[in-house]
Amino acid sequence: MSTRIEEYKQKVARRPQDTLARYVLAKEYFDLGQHDRAAGEFRTLVAQKADWMKCWIHLGQSLKALGQPAEARAAFGEALRLARIQDHTGPAAEIERELSSLG
């Protein structure tokens, strides 16, 4: 396991409400293709901060990679809702592509 993951696992263990540290940990897992772990961390993040659109996107991508299309569709749906509310046109287009790839 990478040193960075260990560092952020320790930070999250010390301060479970530190959303930035948890995001870095989740993103490290995501970037390494450890989508089961990434999805768990992203689920925790969206429970802590439900309006964090990027976490919903990454959660959807992780679930898609894990072969869970219904759950991925739900996560992408929430991400798209937030993108529209927050007026993020670029991410909205990305999310729409992800949704269309699910069929």
N, C-alpha and C positions, 0 to 999 in steps of 0.2 A: 504494500500500500504506500502511496506517495506521502512524503513528509508533509506536504500542504494539507492533505486530507487529515492526517493525524493532528496537525496543528489546529485545524478548524473543528475537528471532533471534540478536542479538549475545550476549545472556546465555547462551543455549544453546550457541552456538559456543564461548564461553569455558569453559563448564562443562557438558559434555554429560550429566553424571550428575545435574545439578540438576533433580530431578523437578518441583519446584514451578514453576520458570521454564518448563519444557517444557509443563506443564499449562496455564499461562496462555497460552502461544503456541498450543497446540492448541485451546483454548477460543475464542481470538480468531478463528482460522480457522473454527471451527465456527459461531460466531455470525455470521460474514460469509457463511456458505453455501459456503465453500471446503472442501467435504467431502473432496476428494482429499488436500489438504494436512493437514486435520484428522486423517483416518484414518491417515496416515503417522506423525504425531506420537503419536496415541493408541496405535498399534501399538508404537512405541518405548517408550512409558510402561508398557504392560502387560508388555513384555519385561523392563523394569527393576524393576517392582513389580507382580507378578502378582496380588496380592490387592487392588488398587485398583479396587473395584467400579464407582465412578462413571466411570472411564476405559473400562471394558468397555461400560458403557451408551452413552457417547458414541461409542465405536468402532462399536457396533451401529447407532446412529442415523446415523452418517456413511455406513456401508456400505449401509444401507437407502436413503439419499438418492442414493447412487451407483448404485442398481439392482443390488445384489449381495445378494439375499435369503439365499442359503445361507450366505454369510460373516457376514451380519448375524445370522442365526439362531444361528450358533455363538458369536458374541460375546455376544449376549443370553443364551444358555444359560449361559455362564461367569459373566456378571453375576448371573443368578438363583441359581446355585449359591452364589456368594459372599454374596449378600444373605441367603440362608437360613442359611448358616454364621455370618454376622455379626449375625444377628437384626435385619435391616433390613426391617420389614414394608412401610413406605411404598414404598421403591424396588422391593421385590419385586412389588408390585401394578403399578407403572409398567412394569416389565420384562415382566410377563405380558401387559399390554395391547400392548406393542410386539411381542411374539411372536405374539399372536393377529392382529395387523394384517398379519403376513407370510403368513397363510393356512396 
